[in-house]
Amino acid sequence: MTQVKSGDTVAIHYTGTLLDGSTFDSSEGREPLEFTVGSGQIIPGLDTAMPGMEVGEKKVVKIDSADAYGDVNPEMRQAVPREGIPADIPLEIGTQLQMQTPDGQAMPVMVVEVDDSTVTLDANHPLAGKDLQFDIELVKIA
């Protein structure tokens, strides 16, 4: 059987869970995830688990936060004056918003704290700082 090597384009079905067992993402009911191994298109810990797999093989991969979405970076949290946010923008904790960086890039942020004068926004990935587990099945090597 052919084994996956770096540079191969592969398709996998997967279920991603936190270590408490809660699912954060899955390809169930969708097309398999397709990517090129070693290209940086997916998180590093999942990418490095692919070489050597054969079509039809299943495995469970545990990934430390550093090899997933990284550790939480405190500098990615910022309190902004409440009056600087338009009145029609919802400010409930957990609300996802998009900010624009100085160079014009869209950056997703989450409202994490609100008081009378400030709104604290967090630009860390929602899975930053979390260890993850993926149940994967190799469907195809292109």
Disulfide bonds with the S-S distance in Angstrom:
none
